[in-house]
Amino acid sequence: MEVSYAPSFIRQYKNLPALLKQEVKEKVSLFADIRNHQALRVHKLKGSLKEQYGLNVNYEIRIVFWYMKTKPKEAVLLAIGDHEVYKK
């Protein structure tokens, strides 16, 4: 799967501590292989984010993304953060 990054994701990523950045890189690399989605706990979101999905980086940090409708094998990472990321 091809993964791209929204500008908002890049801004939030730049503010993360170095160790967490490394963990995010590893998880995004795993995410690119669809067979790892269950291990990353990929799940469809509800409410105002109902068109988007989330995945777990670790116990605290989540990534919000959506699958491109025009390219089904591409995902765009939209935001990263703690559970508050679901409220944005």
Secondary structure, 3 states (H helix, E strand, C coil): CEEEECHHHHHHHHCCCHHHHHHHHHHHHHHCCHHHCCCCCCEECCHHHCCCEEEECCCCCEEEEEECCCCCCEEEEEEEECHHHHHC
